[in-house]
Amino acid sequence: MKASEIKDLSNKDLNTKLSELKAELFHLRFQHAINQLDNPNRIKAVKKDIARVMTVMRENEQKADVQ
């Protein structure tokens, strides 16, 4: 997911997306542990998406504090 797409989401959508990504990461790690993971690079991509979502959430939080 691109950063520009994430910035357009509302706080509620960001929370939902974050929980979905964390669940996906859990399942990917589980598949990796039992050697059934098709694309190990997906773990890295999901981690980056989680970081992007958390960054945008933090930026929104800081904007709200300033105003």
PDB file of N, CA, C and O in Angstrom, chain B, residues numbered from 101:
ATOM      1  N   MET B 101       0.849  -1.168   0.000  1.00  0.00           N
ATOM      2  CA  MET B 101       0.000   0.000   0.000  1.00  0.00           C
ATOM      3  C   MET B 101       0.900   1.238   0.000  1.00  0.00           C
ATOM      4  O   MET B 101       1.911   1.286   0.700  1.00  0.00           O
ATOM      5  N   LYS B 102       0.523   2.210  -0.777  1.00  0.00           N
ATOM      6  CA  LYS B 102       1.326   3.418  -0.898  1.00  0.00           C
ATOM      7  C   LYS B 102       1.015   4.397   0.223  1.00  0.00           C
ATOM      8  O   LYS B 102      -0.085   4.401   0.775  1.00  0.00           O
ATOM      9  N   ALA B 103       1.997   5.224   0.550  1.00  0.00           N
ATOM     10  CA  ALA B 103       1.839   6.201   1.626  1.00  0.00           C
ATOM     11  C   ALA B 103       0.735   7.195   1.302  1.00  0.00           C
ATOM     12  O   ALA B 103      -0.001   7.613   2.196  1.00  0.00           O
ATOM     13  N   SER B 104       0.609   7.580   0.042  1.00  0.00           N
ATOM     14  CA  SER B 104      -0.441   8.531  -0.337  1.00  0.00           C
ATOM     15  C   SER B 104      -1.832   7.945  -0.104  1.00  0.00           C
ATOM     16  O   SER B 104      -2.757   8.673   0.255  1.00  0.00           O
ATOM     17  N   GLU B 105      -1.984   6.644  -0.305  1.00  0.00           N
ATOM     18  CA  GLU B 105      -3.272   5.993  -0.053  1.00  0.00           C
ATOM     19  C   GLU B 105      -3.565   5.966   1.445  1.00  0.00           C
ATOM     20  O   GLU B 105      -4.711   6.136   1.864  1.00  0.00           O
ATOM     21  N   ILE B 106      -2.531   5.753   2.242  1.00  0.00           N
ATOM     22  CA  ILE B 106      -2.702   5.669   3.688  1.00  0.00           C
ATOM     23  C   ILE B 106      -3.068   7.033   4.262  1.00  0.00           C
ATOM     24  O   ILE B 106      -3.895   7.117   5.170  1.00  0.00           O
ATOM     25  N   LYS B 107      -2.465   8.103   3.747  1.00  0.00           N
ATOM     26  CA  LYS B 107      -2.732   9.444   4.261  1.00  0.00           C
ATOM     27  C   LYS B 107      -4.165   9.880   4.014  1.00  0.00           C
ATOM     28  O   LYS B 107      -4.672  10.750   4.722  1.00  0.00           O
ATOM     29  N   ASP B 108      -4.825   9.295   3.030  1.00  0.00           N
ATOM     30  CA  ASP B 108      -6.204   9.655   2.710  1.00  0.00           C
ATOM     31  C   ASP B 108      -7.221   8.979   3.625  1.00  0.00           C
ATOM     32  O   ASP B 108      -8.400   9.334   3.596  1.00  0.00           O
ATOM     33  N   LEU B 109      -6.791   8.018   4.431  1.00  0.00           N
ATOM     34  CA  LEU B 109      -7.705   7.273   5.289  1.00  0.00           C
ATOM     35  C   LEU B 109      -8.018   8.052   6.563  1.00  0.00           C
ATOM     36  O   LEU B 109      -7.214   8.859   7.029  1.00  0.00           O
ATOM     37  N   SER B 110      -9.199   7.794   7.113  1.00  0.00           N
ATOM     38  CA  SER B 110      -9.579   8.414   8.384  1.00  0.00           C
ATOM     39  C   SER B 110      -8.936   7.633   9.533  1.00  0.00           C
ATOM     40  O   SER B 110      -8.370   6.559   9.325  1.00  0.00           O
ATOM     41  N   ASN B 111      -9.029   8.180  10.738  1.00  0.00           N
ATOM     42  CA  ASN B 111      -8.436   7.511  11.898  1.00  0.00           C
ATOM     43  C   ASN B 111      -9.068   6.145  12.144  1.00  0.00           C
ATOM     44  O   ASN B 111      -8.375   5.194  12.505  1.00  0.00           O
ATOM     45  N   LYS B 112     -10.367   6.049  11.950  1.00  0.00           N
ATOM     46  CA  LYS B 112     -11.054   4.770  12.141  1.00  0.00           C
ATOM     47  C   LYS B 112     -10.561   3.754  11.112  1.00  0.00           C
ATOM     48  O   LYS B 112     -10.312   2.597  11.448  1.00  0.00           O
ATOM     49  N   ASP B 113     -10.422   4.184   9.869  1.00  0.00           N
ATOM     50  CA  ASP B 113      -9.925   3.302   8.821  1.00  0.00           C
ATOM     51  C   ASP B 113      -8.479   2.893   9.070  1.00  0.00           C
ATOM     52  O   ASP B 113      -8.087   1.762   8.783  1.00  0.00           O
ATOM     53  N   LEU B 114      -7.681   3.828   9.611  1.00  0.00           N
ATOM     54  CA  LEU B 114      -6.290   3.520   9.925  1.00  0.00           C
ATOM     55  C   LEU B 114      -6.200   2.438  11.002  1.00  0.00           C
ATOM     56  O   LEU B 114      -5.384   1.521  10.908  1.00  0.00           O
ATOM     57  N   ASN B 115      -7.045   2.555  12.021  1.00  0.00           N
ATOM     58  CA  ASN B 115      -7.057   1.538  13.080  1.00  0.00           C
ATOM     59  C   ASN B 115      -7.465   0.181  12.536  1.00  0.00           C
ATOM     60  O   ASN B 115      -6.885  -0.844  12.896  1.00  0.00           O
ATOM     61  N   THR B 116      -8.463   0.179  11.668  1.00  0.00           N
ATOM     62  CA  THR B 116      -8.914  -1.065  11.052  1.00  0.00           C
ATOM     63  C   THR B 116      -7.814  -1.678  10.197  1.00  0.00           C
ATOM     64  O   THR B 116      -7.558  -2.880  10.271  1.00  0.00           O
ATOM     65  N   LYS B 117      -7.170  -0.859   9.394  1.00  0.00           N
ATOM     66  CA  LYS B 117      -6.096  -1.323   8.516  1.00  0.00           C
ATOM     67  C   LYS B 117      -4.931  -1.863   9.339  1.00  0.00           C
ATOM     68  O   LYS B 117      -4.325  -2.870   8.975  1.00  0.00           O
ATOM     69  N   LEU B 118      -4.619  -1.198  10.439  1.00  0.00           N
ATOM     70  CA  LEU B 118      -3.523  -1.648  11.290  1.00  0.00           C
ATOM     71  C   LEU B 118      -3.809  -3.018  11.882  1.00  0.00           C
ATOM     72  O   LEU B 118      -2.928  -3.877  11.913  1.00  0.00           O
ATOM     73  N   SER B 119      -5.023  -3.228  12.348  1.00  0.00           N
ATOM     74  CA  SER B 119      -5.372  -4.533  12.916  1.00  0.00           C
ATOM     75  C   SER B 119      -5.363  -5.624  11.848  1.00  0.00           C
ATOM     76  O   SER B 119      -4.966  -6.756  12.123  1.00  0.00           O
ATOM     77  N   GLU B 120      -5.798  -5.291  10.631  1.00  0.00           N
ATOM     78  CA  GLU B 120      -5.762  -6.263   9.529  1.00  0.00           C
ATOM     79  C   GLU B 120      -4.320  -6.646   9.179  1.00  0.00           C
ATOM     80  O   GLU B 120      -4.012  -7.818   8.962  1.00  0.00           O
ATOM     81  N   LEU B 121      -3.452  -5.642   9.128  1.00  0.00           N
ATOM     82  CA  LEU B 121      -2.052  -5.907   8.782  1.00  0.00           C
ATOM     83  C   LEU B 121      -1.358  -6.725   9.865  1.00  0.00           C
ATOM     84  O   LEU B 121      -0.552  -7.603   9.557  1.00  0.00           O
ATOM     85  N   LYS B 122      -1.664  -6.446  11.120  1.00  0.00           N
ATOM     86  CA  LYS B 122      -1.054  -7.219  12.209  1.00  0.00           C
ATOM     87  C   LYS B 122      -1.525  -8.670  12.177  1.00  0.00           C
ATOM     88  O   LYS B 122      -0.749  -9.588  12.442  1.00  0.00           O
ATOM     89  N   ALA B 123      -2.790  -8.868  11.854  1.00  0.00           N
ATOM     90  CA  ALA B 123      -3.306 -10.234  11.736  1.00  0.00           C
ATOM     91  C   ALA B 123      -2.644 -10.956  10.566  1.00  0.00           C
ATOM     92  O   ALA B 123      -2.294 -12.132  10.670  1.00  0.00           O
ATOM     93  N   GLU B 124      -2.473 -10.244   9.453  1.00  0.00           N
ATOM     94  CA  GLU B 124      -1.812 -10.843   8.293  1.00  0.00           C
ATOM     95  C   GLU B 124      -0.369 -11.207   8.613  1.00  0.00           C
ATOM     96  O   GLU B 124       0.113 -12.266   8.212  1.00  0.00           O
ATOM     97  N   LEU B 125       0.320 -10.327   9.336  1.00  0.00           N
ATOM     98  CA  LEU B 125       1.702 -10.603   9.722  1.00  0.00           C
ATOM     99  C   LEU B 125       1.776 -11.837  10.619  1.00  0.00           C
ATOM    100  O   LEU B 125       2.684 -12.655  10.474  1.00  0.00           O
ATOM    101  N   PHE B 126       0.836 -11.973  11.534  1.00  0.00           N
ATOM    102  CA  PHE B 126       0.794 -13.141  12.400  1.00  0.00           C
ATOM    103  C   PHE B 126       0.652 -14.420  11.582  1.00  0.00           C
ATOM    104  O   PHE B 126       1.361 -15.399  11.816  1.00  0.00           O
ATOM    105  N   HIS B 127      -0.269 -14.403  10.623  1.00  0.00           N
ATOM    106  CA  HIS B 127      -0.491 -15.589   9.792  1.00  0.00           C
ATOM    107  C   HIS B 127       0.724 -15.896   8.917  1.00  0.00           C
ATOM    108  O   HIS B 127       1.073 -17.060   8.721  1.00  0.00           O
ATOM    109  N   LEU B 128       1.363 -14.855   8.393  1.00  0.00           N
ATOM    110  CA  LEU B 128       2.557 -15.068   7.581  1.00  0.00           C
ATOM    111  C   LEU B 128       3.687 -15.679   8.409  1.00  0.00           C
ATOM    112  O   LEU B 128       4.388 -16.579   7.945  1.00  0.00           O
ATOM    113  N   ARG B 129       3.857 -15.189   9.621  1.00  0.00           N
ATOM    114  CA  ARG B 129       4.900 -15.744  10.494  1.00  0.00           C
ATOM    115  C   ARG B 129       4.603 -17.194  10.843  1.00  0.00           C
ATOM    116  O   ARG B 129       5.506 -18.029  10.907  1.00  0.00           O
ATOM    117  N   PHE B 130       3.334 -17.480  11.068  1.00  0.00           N
ATOM    118  CA  PHE B 130       2.943 -18.857  11.373  1.00  0.00           C
ATOM    119  C   PHE B 130       3.231 -19.768  10.184  1.00  0.00           C
ATOM    120  O   PHE B 130       3.775 -20.859  10.352  1.00  0.00           O
ATOM    121  N   GLN B 131       2.868 -19.321   8.986  1.00  0.00           N
ATOM    122  CA  GLN B 131       3.139 -20.114   7.775  1.00  0.00           C
ATOM    123  C   GLN B 131       4.633 -20.299   7.578  1.00  0.00           C
ATOM    124  O   GLN B 131       5.076 -21.367   7.157  1.00  0.00           O
ATOM    125  N   HIS B 132       5.411 -19.268   7.878  1.00  0.00           N
ATOM    126  CA  HIS B 132       6.862 -19.353   7.734  1.00  0.00           C
ATOM    127  C   HIS B 132       7.437 -20.387   8.704  1.00  0.00           C
ATOM    128  O   HIS B 132       8.373 -21.112   8.366  1.00  0.00           O
ATOM    129  N   ALA B 133       6.872 -20.447   9.907  1.00  0.00           N
ATOM    130  CA  ALA B 133       7.369 -21.382  10.915  1.00  0.00           C
ATOM    131  C   ALA B 133       7.124 -22.832  10.525  1.00  0.00           C
ATOM    132  O   ALA B 133       7.907 -23.715  10.875  1.00  0.00           O
ATOM    133  N   ILE B 134       6.040 -23.077   9.801  1.00  0.00           N
ATOM    134  CA  ILE B 134       5.750 -24.462   9.408  1.00  0.00           C
ATOM    135  C   ILE B 134       6.092 -24.721   7.941  1.00  0.00           C
ATOM    136  O   ILE B 134       5.617 -25.682   7.336  1.00  0.00           O
ATOM    137  N   ASN B 135       6.924 -23.845   7.386  1.00  0.00           N
ATOM    138  CA  ASN B 135       7.452 -23.999   6.020  1.00  0.00           C
ATOM    139  C   ASN B 135       6.382 -24.094   4.943  1.00  0.00           C
ATOM    140  O   ASN B 135       6.510 -24.891   4.014  1.00  0.00           O
ATOM    141  N   GLN B 136       5.345 -23.306   5.053  1.00  0.00           N
ATOM    142  CA  GLN B 136       4.311 -23.277   4.026  1.00  0.00           C
ATOM    143  C   GLN B 136       4.171 -21.902   3.382  1.00  0.00           C
ATOM    144  O   GLN B 136       3.194 -21.636   2.683  1.00  0.00           O
ATOM    145  N   LEU B 137       5.140 -21.038   3.618  1.00  0.00           N
ATOM    146  CA  LEU B 137       5.072 -19.683   3.093  1.00  0.00           C
ATOM    147  C   LEU B 137       5.583 -19.648   1.658  1.00  0.00           C
ATOM    148  O   LEU B 137       6.706 -20.070   1.382  1.00  0.00           O
ATOM    149  N   ASP B 138       4.746 -19.138   0.736  1.00  0.00           N
ATOM    150  CA  ASP B 138       5.109 -19.090  -0.675  1.00  0.00           C
ATOM    151  C   ASP B 138       6.054 -17.931  -0.977  1.00  0.00           C
ATOM    152  O   ASP B 138       7.013 -18.092  -1.731  1.00  0.00           O
ATOM    153  N   ASN B 139       5.788 -16.770  -0.395  1.00  0.00           N
ATOM    154  CA  ASN B 139       6.566 -15.570  -0.698  1.00  0.00           C
ATOM    155  C   ASN B 139       7.093 -14.953   0.604  1.00  0.00           C
ATOM    156  O   ASN B 139       6.380 -14.182   1.246  1.00  0.00           O
ATOM    157  N   PRO B 140       8.323 -15.278   1.000  1.00  0.00           N
ATOM    158  CA  PRO B 140       8.849 -14.746   2.259  1.00  0.00           C
ATOM    159  C   PRO B 140       9.046 -13.226   2.243  1.00  0.00           C
ATOM    160  O   PRO B 140       9.130 -12.607   3.304  1.00  0.00           O
ATOM    161  N   ASN B 141       9.119 -12.625   1.067  1.00  0.00           N
ATOM    162  CA  ASN B 141       9.260 -11.172   0.977  1.00  0.00           C
ATOM    163  C   ASN B 141       7.993 -10.448   1.421  1.00  0.00           C
ATOM    164  O   ASN B 141       8.034  -9.255   1.723  1.00  0.00           O
ATOM    165  N   ARG B 142       6.888 -11.148   1.461  1.00  0.00           N
ATOM    166  CA  ARG B 142       5.619 -10.545   1.877  1.00  0.00           C
ATOM    167  C   ARG B 142       5.683 -10.105   3.340  1.00  0.00           C
ATOM    168  O   ARG B 142       5.057  -9.113   3.713  1.00  0.00           O
ATOM    169  N   ILE B 143       6.433 -10.834   4.172  1.00  0.00           N
ATOM    170  CA  ILE B 143       6.574 -10.463   5.581  1.00  0.00           C
ATOM    171  C   ILE B 143       7.187  -9.070   5.681  1.00  0.00           C
ATOM    172  O   ILE B 143       6.711  -8.231   6.446  1.00  0.00           O
ATOM    173  N   LYS B 144       8.228  -8.831   4.919  1.00  0.00           N
ATOM    174  CA  LYS B 144       8.903  -7.536   4.928  1.00  0.00           C
ATOM    175  C   LYS B 144       7.963  -6.430   4.452  1.00  0.00           C
ATOM    176  O   LYS B 144       7.947  -5.340   5.023  1.00  0.00           O
ATOM    177  N   ALA B 145       7.195  -6.702   3.427  1.00  0.00           N
ATOM    178  CA  ALA B 145       6.265  -5.708   2.889  1.00  0.00           C
ATOM    179  C   ALA B 145       5.171  -5.361   3.906  1.00  0.00           C
ATOM    180  O   ALA B 145       4.802  -4.195   4.053  1.00  0.00           O
ATOM    181  N   VAL B 146       4.663  -6.363   4.595  1.00  0.00           N
ATOM    182  CA  VAL B 146       3.613  -6.120   5.590  1.00  0.00           C
ATOM    183  C   VAL B 146       4.168  -5.308   6.756  1.00  0.00           C
ATOM    184  O   VAL B 146       3.488  -4.419   7.269  1.00  0.00           O
ATOM    185  N   LYS B 147       5.392  -5.601   7.177  1.00  0.00           N
ATOM    186  CA  LYS B 147       6.015  -4.829   8.253  1.00  0.00           C
ATOM    187  C   LYS B 147       6.151  -3.356   7.861  1.00  0.00           C
ATOM    188  O   LYS B 147       5.915  -2.466   8.678  1.00  0.00           O
ATOM    189  N   LYS B 148       6.530  -3.108   6.619  1.00  0.00           N
ATOM    190  CA  LYS B 148       6.663  -1.731   6.142  1.00  0.00           C
ATOM    191  C   LYS B 148       5.304  -1.036   6.090  1.00  0.00           C
ATOM    192  O   LYS B 148       5.195   0.147   6.412  1.00  0.00           O
ATOM    193  N   ASP B 149       4.267  -1.775   5.684  1.00  0.00           N
ATOM    194  CA  ASP B 149       2.920  -1.196   5.651  1.00  0.00           C
ATOM    195  C   ASP B 149       2.457  -0.835   7.068  1.00  0.00           C
ATOM    196  O   ASP B 149       1.830   0.204   7.275  1.00  0.00           O
ATOM    197  N   ILE B 150       2.769  -1.699   8.034  1.00  0.00           N
ATOM    198  CA  ILE B 150       2.418  -1.414   9.427  1.00  0.00           C
ATOM    199  C   ILE B 150       3.118  -0.136   9.886  1.00  0.00           C
ATOM    200  O   ILE B 150       2.511   0.715  10.537  1.00  0.00           O
ATOM    201  N   ALA B 151       4.385  -0.012   9.544  1.00  0.00           N
ATOM    202  CA  ALA B 151       5.138   1.182   9.930  1.00  0.00           C
ATOM    203  C   ALA B 151       4.560   2.429   9.275  1.00  0.00           C
ATOM    204  O   ALA B 151       4.498   3.484   9.907  1.00  0.00           O
ATOM    205  N   ARG B 152       4.139   2.325   8.029  1.00  0.00           N
ATOM    206  CA  ARG B 152       3.540   3.475   7.336  1.00  0.00           C
ATOM    207  C   ARG B 152       2.254   3.912   8.011  1.00  0.00           C
ATOM    208  O   ARG B 152       2.026   5.103   8.222  1.00  0.00           O
ATOM    209  N   VAL B 153       1.413   2.942   8.347  1.00  0.00           N
ATOM    210  CA  VAL B 153       0.139   3.255   8.996  1.00  0.00           C
ATOM    211  C   VAL B 153       0.386   3.903  10.356  1.00  0.00           C
ATOM    212  O   VAL B 153      -0.262   4.890  10.704  1.00  0.00           O
ATOM    213  N   MET B 154       1.320   3.348  11.119  1.00  0.00           N
ATOM    214  CA  MET B 154       1.605   3.895  12.442  1.00  0.00           C
ATOM    215  C   MET B 154       2.199   5.304  12.343  1.00  0.00           C
ATOM    216  O   MET B 154       1.926   6.151  13.193  1.00  0.00           O
ATOM    217  N   THR B 155       2.999   5.553  11.320  1.00  0.00           N
ATOM    218  CA  THR B 155       3.573   6.879  11.114  1.00  0.00           C
ATOM    219  C   THR B 155       2.492   7.902  10.816  1.00  0.00           C
ATOM    220  O   THR B 155       2.499   8.998  11.376  1.00  0.00           O
ATOM    221  N   VAL B 156       1.565   7.551   9.941  1.00  0.00           N
ATOM    222  CA  VAL B 156       0.476   8.471   9.602  1.00  0.00           C
ATOM    223  C   VAL B 156      -0.414   8.703  10.822  1.00  0.00           C
ATOM    224  O   VAL B 156      -0.873   9.823  11.046  1.00  0.00           O
ATOM    225  N   MET B 157      -0.658   7.668  11.602  1.00  0.00           N
ATOM    226  CA  MET B 157      -1.458   7.834  12.817  1.00  0.00           C
ATOM    227  C   MET B 157      -0.776   8.802  13.785  1.00  0.00           C
ATOM    228  O   MET B 157      -1.432   9.643  14.400  1.00  0.00           O
ATOM    229  N   ARG B 158       0.524   8.677  13.912  1.00  0.00           N
ATOM    230  CA  ARG B 158       1.282   9.563  14.805  1.00  0.00           C
ATOM    231  C   ARG B 158       1.268  11.006  14.282  1.00  0.00           C
ATOM    232  O   ARG B 158       1.128  11.948  15.063  1.00  0.00           O
ATOM    233  N   GLU B 159       1.412  11.176  12.973  1.00  0.00           N
ATOM    234  CA  GLU B 159       1.352  12.515  12.383  1.00  0.00           C
ATOM    235  C   GLU B 159      -0.005  13.162  12.651  1.00  0.00           C
ATOM    236  O   GLU B 159      -0.081  14.339  13.004  1.00  0.00           O
ATOM    237  N   ASN B 160      -1.068  12.390  12.481  1.00  0.00           N
ATOM    238  CA  ASN B 160      -2.417  12.918  12.736  1.00  0.00           C
ATOM    239  C   ASN B 160      -2.584  13.300  14.206  1.00  0.00           C
ATOM    240  O   ASN B 160      -3.223  14.300  14.536  1.00  0.00           O
ATOM    241  N   GLU B 161      -1.998  12.484  15.077  1.00  0.00           N
ATOM    242  CA  GLU B 161      -2.068  12.743  16.514  1.00  0.00           C
ATOM    243  C   GLU B 161      -1.355  14.056  16.850  1.00  0.00           C
ATOM    244  O   GLU B 161      -1.857  14.855  17.640  1.00  0.00           O
ATOM    245  N   GLN B 162      -0.197  14.270  16.254  1.00  0.00           N
ATOM    246  CA  GLN B 162       0.561  15.487  16.515  1.00  0.00           C
ATOM    247  C   GLN B 162      -0.150  16.723  15.954  1.00  0.00           C
ATOM    248  O   GLN B 162      -0.116  17.790  16.568  1.00  0.00           O
ATOM    249  N   LYS B 163      -0.789  16.584  14.798  1.00  0.00           N
ATOM    250  CA  LYS B 163      -1.539  17.689  14.228  1.00  0.00           C
ATOM    251  C   LYS B 163      -2.691  18.080  15.148  1.00  0.00           C
ATOM    252  O   LYS B 163      -2.981  19.264  15.322  1.00  0.00           O
ATOM    253  N   ALA B 164      -3.341  17.086  15.732  1.00  0.00           N
ATOM    254  CA  ALA B 164      -4.465  17.350  16.620  1.00  0.00           C
ATOM    255  C   ALA B 164      -3.992  18.056  17.900  1.00  0.00           C
ATOM    256  O   ALA B 164      -4.702  18.904  18.440  1.00  0.00           O
ATOM    257  N   ASP B 165      -2.808  17.707  18.375  1.00  0.00           N
ATOM    258  CA  ASP B 165      -2.268  18.343  19.586  1.00  0.00           C
ATOM    259  C   ASP B 165      -1.899  19.797  19.352  1.00  0.00           C
ATOM    260  O   ASP B 165      -2.034  20.622  20.256  1.00  0.00           O
ATOM    261  N   VAL B 166      -1.438  20.121  18.158  1.00  0.00           N
ATOM    262  CA  VAL B 166      -1.021  21.489  17.849  1.00  0.00           C
ATOM    263  C   VAL B 166      -2.228  22.405  17.751  1.00  0.00           C
ATOM    264  O   VAL B 166      -2.169  23.560  18.173  1.00  0.00           O
ATOM    265  N   GLN B 167      -3.304  21.906  17.206  1.00  0.00           N
ATOM    266  CA  GLN B 167      -4.501  22.742  16.986  1.00  0.00           C
ATOM    267  C   GLN B 167      -5.262  22.906  18.214  1.00  0.00           C
ATOM    268  O   GLN B 167      -6.295  23.577  18.216  1.00  0.00           O
TER     269      GLN B 167
END
